[in-house]
Amino acid sequence: MTLSIGDRIPDITLKTNGPDGPQDLSTGEFFADRRVVLFAVPGAFTPGCSNTHMPGFVVRADDILARGADALACLSVNDAFVMGAWQKDQNAEAMTMLADGNAEFTLAIGMDKDATAGGMGIRSHRYALIAYDGVVEYLGVDTEKGVVDKSSAETILACLEHGG
C-alpha cells in the first residue's frame, strides 16, 4: 500500500535519540491530536539531503511552526545515533529526528526504494507530508534523483498557507 491523502498514518514504533540514548516513539502517539509536518530523506549525511533538503527545513522551521504545524519531524532509514548526530550537524534542534532503522514505517507506507545497487540497502523515497490527527492532508513525493520540489520546505509552507 502506498500512502495517499486521506489515509491514516500507521502506528509503528520508531526511534529518536533522547538524552539517555535511543528512545521508542510511537507514530500513533506522535501524530495524535495535532498537525505534523514530516519530511523523509534517503539518507542522513548524504549530499542532496544535507546540502539541499534539510537546510530548507532548518531555515524555515519557525515559519512552518508559526503557520499551523504543531510539530516538524525528519525521518530516514538510519539509526537513532546517526539521526542525532545529523541533527546537531545541521542545527536542526527545532525538529524531531525519527530513525526508521529497519525501514518498518517506510515499508508500511509504501515509500521504500531499493538502493542495494549503490550499497545502501532499502531506503526511503524523498517525500514530505502534512497530517492532522494522523490523517494525511498533503503528500508530495520527489522520485527524480536530485530533485527537491514536492517535498521542499517552500512547498510545505505554501500548503500550510492555503490550508493543505
C-alpha positions as CSV (number, residue, x, y, z in Angstrom):
1,M,0.0,0.0,0.0
2,T,1.3,3.4,-0.9
3,L,0.2,6.2,1.4
4,S,-2.3,8.7,0.0
5,I,-4.1,11.8,1.0
6,G,-6.9,10.8,3.4
7,D,-5.1,7.8,4.7
8,R,-4.2,7.3,8.4
9,I,-0.6,7.1,9.4
10,P,0.1,3.6,10.7
11,D,1.1,3.1,14.3
12,I,4.7,2.0,14.1
13,T,7.4,2.2,16.8
14,L,10.4,4.4,15.6
15,K,13.4,5.6,17.5
16,T,14.6,9.0,18.4
17,N,17.8,10.0,20.1
18,G,17.0,11.1,23.6
19,P,19.2,12.5,26.3
20,D,20.0,8.9,27.5
21,G,20.3,7.3,24.1
22,P,17.7,5.9,21.7
23,Q,14.1,6.0,22.8
24,D,10.9,4.4,21.4
25,L,8.5,6.8,19.7
26,S,5.0,5.6,18.6
27,T,3.8,7.3,15.5
28,G,0.2,6.8,16.7
29,E,1.0,9.0,19.7
30,F,3.3,11.4,17.9
31,F,0.7,12.3,15.2
32,A,-2.3,12.2,17.6
33,D,-4.4,15.4,18.1
34,R,-2.0,17.8,16.2
35,R,-0.8,18.9,12.8
36,V,2.6,17.3,12.0
37,V,4.9,18.1,9.1
38,L,7.1,15.1,8.3
39,F,9.7,15.1,5.6
40,A,11.8,12.0,4.8
41,V,15.1,11.7,3.1
42,P,17.0,8.8,1.5
43,G,19.9,9.1,4.0
44,A,21.3,11.4,6.7
45,F,24.6,13.0,5.8
46,T,24.2,12.2,2.1
47,P,24.9,15.2,-0.2
48,G,21.4,16.0,-1.5
49,C,19.8,15.6,1.9
50,S,22.5,17.6,3.8
51,N,23.1,20.3,1.2
52,T,19.6,20.9,-0.2
53,H,16.7,19.2,1.5
54,M,17.4,19.6,5.3
55,P,18.7,23.2,5.1
56,G,15.4,24.4,3.7
57,F,13.5,23.0,6.7
58,V,16.1,24.3,9.2
59,V,15.8,27.8,7.8
60,R,12.0,27.6,7.6
61,A,11.2,25.7,10.8
62,D,9.9,28.8,12.7
63,D,7.7,29.8,9.7
64,I,6.3,26.2,9.4
65,L,5.5,26.1,13.1
66,A,4.0,29.6,13.0
67,R,1.7,28.7,10.1
68,G,-0.1,25.9,11.9
69,A,2.2,23.0,12.3
70,D,2.4,21.7,15.9
71,A,5.5,19.6,15.1
72,L,8.2,19.2,12.5
73,A,9.9,15.9,12.0
74,C,12.5,14.4,9.8
75,L,12.6,10.6,9.0
76,S,15.3,8.5,7.5
77,V,16.2,4.8,7.3
78,N,19.1,5.3,9.6
79,D,19.7,4.6,13.3
80,A,18.9,7.0,16.1
81,F,22.6,7.7,16.8
82,V,23.1,8.8,13.1
83,M,19.9,10.9,13.2
84,G,21.0,12.6,16.4
85,A,24.5,13.4,15.0
86,W,22.9,14.7,11.8
87,Q,20.5,16.9,13.9
88,K,23.5,18.5,15.6
89,D,25.5,18.8,12.4
90,Q,22.5,20.6,10.7
91,N,21.5,22.8,13.6
92,A,18.1,21.1,13.4
93,E,17.0,21.4,17.0
94,A,13.5,22.6,16.1
95,M,12.6,19.2,14.7
96,T,12.2,15.7,15.9
97,M,14.5,13.3,14.2
98,L,12.9,9.9,13.5
99,A,15.0,6.9,13.0
100,D,13.4,4.1,10.9
101,G,16.4,1.8,11.2
102,N,14.7,-1.3,9.9
103,A,12.5,0.6,7.3
104,E,9.4,-0.7,9.0
105,F,7.5,2.6,8.7
106,T,8.9,3.3,5.3
107,L,7.8,-0.2,4.0
108,A,4.3,0.1,5.7
109,I,3.5,3.3,3.8
110,G,5.0,2.2,0.5
111,M,7.7,4.8,0.4
112,D,10.6,2.4,0.2
113,K,13.2,2.3,-2.6
114,D,15.8,-0.3,-3.3
115,A,19.2,1.3,-3.2
116,T,21.1,-2.0,-2.9
117,A,22.9,-1.4,-6.2
118,G,24.7,1.5,-4.5
119,G,25.4,-0.4,-1.3
120,M,22.7,1.5,0.7
121,G,20.1,-1.2,1.2
122,I,16.4,-0.3,1.4
123,R,15.9,3.5,1.8
124,S,13.1,5.9,1.8
125,H,11.9,8.0,-1.1
126,R,12.2,11.7,-0.6
127,Y,8.8,13.0,0.5
128,A,7.0,15.4,2.8
129,L,3.6,15.2,4.3
130,I,1.2,17.2,6.4
131,A,-1.1,15.2,8.7
132,Y,-3.7,16.3,11.1
133,D,-4.5,13.8,14.0
134,G,-2.8,11.1,12.0
135,V,-4.6,11.7,8.7
136,V,-2.7,12.7,5.7
137,E,-3.7,16.2,4.3
138,Y,-0.8,16.7,1.9
139,L,1.7,14.3,0.4
140,G,4.5,15.3,-2.0
141,V,7.0,12.7,-3.3
142,D,10.1,13.5,-5.3
143,T,11.1,10.5,-7.3
144,E,13.6,12.1,-9.7
145,K,17.2,11.8,-8.4
146,G,18.5,15.1,-7.0
147,V,15.1,16.9,-7.3
148,V,13.6,18.5,-4.2
149,D,10.4,20.1,-5.2
150,K,7.2,18.5,-3.9
151,S,8.9,17.7,-0.6
152,S,10.6,21.1,-0.1
153,A,10.1,23.4,2.9
154,E,8.8,26.1,0.5
155,T,6.1,23.7,-0.9
156,I,5.1,22.8,2.7
157,L,4.8,26.5,3.6
158,A,2.6,27.1,0.6
159,C,0.4,24.2,1.6
160,L,0.0,25.4,5.1
161,E,-0.8,28.9,3.9
162,H,-3.6,27.5,1.6
163,G,-5.0,25.0,4.1
164,G,-3.3,21.8,2.9
